[in-house]
Structure formats: structure tokens, C-alpha cells
């Protein structure tokens, strides 16, 4: 503007300055909302800024944090994936994505994302610790499923018991393990135990189709046709 103050350029420059000031004001408000734990308000403000500043990795990471707090993990993953591409060596984004997938019970995607983190920094403490945990869990689940395919139901049950011991903190893994144990017991014609475990699963997830089918099979073994 100072180097060539023609009318057109002055108008354009003035517009850009006004927009810039407005975005800075919104940014301050978004940070303030985040600090006051008004995550919904922060998301709304960040939406406005990111409509203009599309390539800002840090703003996307901040919005992802808000989505996590608001219980919207899939939206958080979307922002973090963009941030991982926009910023070089963004180990933190890969770590967070892996953690979210892990909490959602998607151990395979969690393993894939934490490996990306370790490709960038093999000494990353948090990623290495998470990697060891997810890898162990993943291996146990794969072994259990292999036993089921081979009809080795007792071995599969023991392996799924190990899964529950490996990850006692994230409830989804215990629920999934019990669902598969219920399946194994039913297939192994251990009807009484199958009904008990399937019922535990259905108390947590009343619409779990697999548990309903496996419990139905167990009821048939006991001649409980009405049930």
C-alpha cells in the first residue's frame, strides 16, 4: 500500500486489513472460549476462521481438541489428519489420531497411525509406549480369531480373557471380548455359560445382533424355544 498507493490497491489493501483484524479478533475469542471450556463456542469461532485460513494446522489441532472434549471423535480425526499433512513431522497429530482410534476400539487403525508417528521419530516416548500396547492387544485378538476359525474355542476363550487383562481401562475391548467368548461358548455347546456371558453383553448393548444370535443358539441347545 505504501509503495504504490493507487485507488484500487488501497481499496483491496484496506479490505484485507479489515478482514485480518476481524480474524485476529475471532482467534482471541476462540482461545478465550477454549480456556473457559466453552468448546462448542470455540468450534463455532474456529469454523469461521478456518473458512478463510484453510491451511492453518494449529487452528485445526485446536478445533480437534474441542471436538474431543465435545465427544465427536470422527470430526477430531478429520482435523488431525489434515494437520498431519499440513505440518512437517507432526508426530503429535499421529499420536492423537492413534489414541482416538484406540479409545474407539479400532486397534488396527490405531496401530497403523502410531507406526506413522514412529516413522517420523522412532524415539518418541508416547508413541512407542502406545505402539507396544496396541501391538500386544492386536496380536492377541488376531490369535483368538485364528483359533475361532480353526474351531479351537477353548483356546480362543483363553486368548480373549488375556485381551481383557491387557486392556482393562477401555471398556469397548472387554465388551468385544465377551461378545466373542459368548460366540465360542455357544459354538462349543456350553449353553449355560454362553447364556450367562451373552446376557452380560446384551445388558451393555441391547441391540448387539451377534450376542442375540449366539444366545438364541444356546437357548436352542437347552430346548428353551420361547426364549
C-alpha positions in Angstrom: 0.0 0.0 0.0 2.8 2.4 0.9 4.9 1.5 -2.2 2.1 2.1 -4.7 -1.0 3.8 -3.3 -3.3 3.7 -6.3 -7.1 3.7 -5.6 -7.7 0.1 -6.5 -4.9 -1.2 -4.4 -5.8 1.0 -1.5 -9.3 -0.4 -1.5 -8.1 -4.0 -1.8 -5.5 -3.5 1.0 -8.0 -1.9 3.2 -10.4 -4.8 2.7 -7.6 -7.3 3.5 -6.6 -5.4 6.6 -10.1 -5.2 7.9 -10.5 -9.0 7.3 -7.2 -9.7 9.0 -8.2 -7.6 12.1 -11.6 -9.4 12.2 -9.9 -12.9 12.1 -7.4 -11.9 14.8 -10.4 -10.8 17.0 -12.2 -14.1 16.3 -8.9 -16.0 17.1 -8.7 -14.3 20.5 -12.3 -15.1 21.2 -11.8 -18.7 20.2 -8.8 -19.1 22.5 -10.7 -17.5 25.3 -13.7 -19.8 24.8 -11.4 -22.8 24.8 -9.8 -21.7 28.1 -13.2 -21.2 29.6 -14.2 -24.8 28.5 -16.8 -23.4 26.1 -15.8 -25.9 23.4 -19.0 -25.5 21.3 -18.4 -21.7 21.2 -14.8 -22.2 20.3 -15.7 -24.6 17.5 -18.1 -22.1 16.0 -15.5 -19.4 16.0 -12.8 -21.7 14.6 -15.2 -22.7 11.8 -15.3 -19.0 10.7 -11.5 -18.6 10.8 -10.8 -21.9 9.1 -13.2 -21.0 6.2 -10.6 -18.3 5.3 -7.3 -19.8 6.8 -7.8 -23.2 5.3 -4.2 -24.3 5.7 -3.6 -23.4 9.3 -2.5 -26.7 11.1 -2.5 -25.2 14.6 -6.1 -24.0 14.3 -7.2 -27.4 13.1 -5.4 -29.0 16.1 -7.2 -26.7 18.4 -10.6 -27.5 16.8 -9.7 -31.2 17.1 -9.2 -30.7 20.8 -12.6 -29.1 21.1 -14.2 -31.9 19.2 -12.6 -34.5 21.5 -14.0 -32.6 24.5 -17.4 -32.5 22.9 -17.4 -36.2 22.2 -17.1 -36.0 18.4 -14.0 -38.2 17.7 -14.6 -38.7 14.0 -14.5 -34.9 13.4 -11.4 -34.6 15.6 -9.7 -37.3 13.4 -10.6 -35.4 10.3 -8.9 -32.2 11.6 -5.9 -34.1 12.9 -5.3 -35.9 9.6 -5.3 -32.5 7.8 -2.9 -31.1 10.5 -0.6 -34.1 10.0 -0.3 -33.3 6.3 0.0 -29.5 6.7 2.8 -29.6 9.2 6.1 -31.4 8.7 7.0 -34.2 11.2 3.7 -33.8 13.1 4.2 -36.7 15.4 1.7 -35.2 17.9 -1.1 -35.4 15.4 -0.4 -39.0 14.5 -0.2 -39.9 18.3 -3.6 -38.2 18.9 -5.2 -39.9 16.0 -3.9 -43.3 17.2 -5.2 -42.6 20.7 -8.7 -41.8 19.5 -8.9 -44.9 17.3 -7.7 -47.0 20.3 -10.3 -45.5 22.6 -13.0 -46.2 19.9 -11.9 -49.9 19.9 -10.3 -49.8 16.4 -7.0 -51.3 17.3 -5.9 -52.0 13.7 -6.2 -48.3 12.6 -4.6 -47.2 15.9 -1.6 -49.4 15.1 -1.3 -48.0 11.6 -1.4 -44.4 12.8 1.1 -44.9 15.7 3.5 -46.5 13.2 3.4 -43.3 11.2 4.4 -41.4 14.3 7.4 -43.8 14.8 8.4 -43.4 11.2 8.9 -39.7 11.9 10.6 -40.2 15.3 11.5 -43.7 16.5 12.4 -42.4 19.9 9.0 -40.7 20.5 8.2 -42.0 24.1 4.4 -41.6 24.0 4.1 -43.2 20.5 6.5 -46.1 21.4 4.6 -46.8 24.7 1.2 -46.8 22.8 2.7 -48.9 20.0 3.8 -51.6 22.4 0.3 -51.7 24.0 -1.6 -51.7 20.7 0.7 -54.3 19.1 0.3 -56.7 22.0 -3.5 -56.3 22.0 -3.7 -56.6 18.2 -1.7 -59.8 18.3 -3.9 -61.4 21.0 -7.1 -60.5 19.1 -5.7 -61.9 15.8 -4.6 -65.2 17.6 -8.1 -65.5 19.2 -9.8 -65.0 15.8 -7.5 -67.6 14.2 -8.4 -70.1 17.0 -12.1 -69.4 16.2 -11.6 -70.1 12.5 -9.9 -73.4 13.4 -12.8 -74.3 15.8 -10.4 -74.2 18.8 -13.0 -72.5 21.0 -11.3 -73.1 24.5 -8.1 -71.6 23.2 -10.0 -68.6 21.8 -11.8 -68.1 25.1 -8.4 -68.1 27.0 -7.0 -65.7 24.5 -9.9 -63.3 24.9 -9.5 -63.5 28.7 -6.0 -62.2 28.1 -7.3 -59.4 25.9 -9.4 -58.2 28.9 -6.3 -58.3 31.2 -4.2 -56.5 28.6 -6.6 -53.6 28.3 -8.8 -53.2 31.5 -9.1 -49.4 31.1 -11.0 -49.1 27.8 -14.4 -50.8 28.2 -15.0 -51.4 24.5 -12.3 -54.1 24.4 -13.9 -56.0 27.3 -17.3 -55.8 25.7 -16.0 -57.1 22.3 -14.0 -59.9 24.1 -17.1 -61.0 25.9 -19.1 -60.9 22.7 -16.6 -63.3 21.1 -16.4 -65.5 24.3 -20.2 -65.8 24.1 -19.9 -66.9 20.5 -17.2 -69.5 21.4 -19.3 -70.9 24.3 -22.3 -71.2 22.1 -20.4 -72.9 19.3 -18.8 -75.2 21.9 -22.2 -76.2 23.2 -21.6 -74.8 26.6 -25.1 -73.5 26.7 -25.4 -72.3 30.4 -22.2 -70.4 30.3 -23.0 -69.0 26.8 -26.4 -67.6 28.0 -24.7 -66.0 31.0 -22.0 -64.3 29.0 -24.2 -63.3 26.1 -26.6 -61.7 28.7 -23.8 -59.7 30.1 -23.0 -58.3 26.6 -26.7 -57.6 26.0 -27.0 -55.7 29.2 -24.4 -53.3 27.8 -25.5 -53.4 24.2 -29.2 -54.5 24.0 -29.1 -54.4 20.2 -25.9 -56.5 19.7 -27.0 -58.8 16.9 -24.1 -61.2 17.3 -24.9 -61.7 21.0 -28.6 -62.1 20.3 -27.9 -64.8 17.7 -25.4 -66.7 19.9 -27.7 -66.6 22.9 -30.6 -67.9 20.7 -28.3 -70.8 19.6 -27.6 -71.5 23.3 -31.3 -71.4 24.2 -31.9 -74.0 21.4 -29.3 -76.3 23.0 -31.3 -76.1 26.2 -34.7 -76.6 24.4 -35.8 -73.1 25.6 -37.7 -72.4 22.5 -39.7 -69.5 23.7 -36.6 -67.6 24.8 
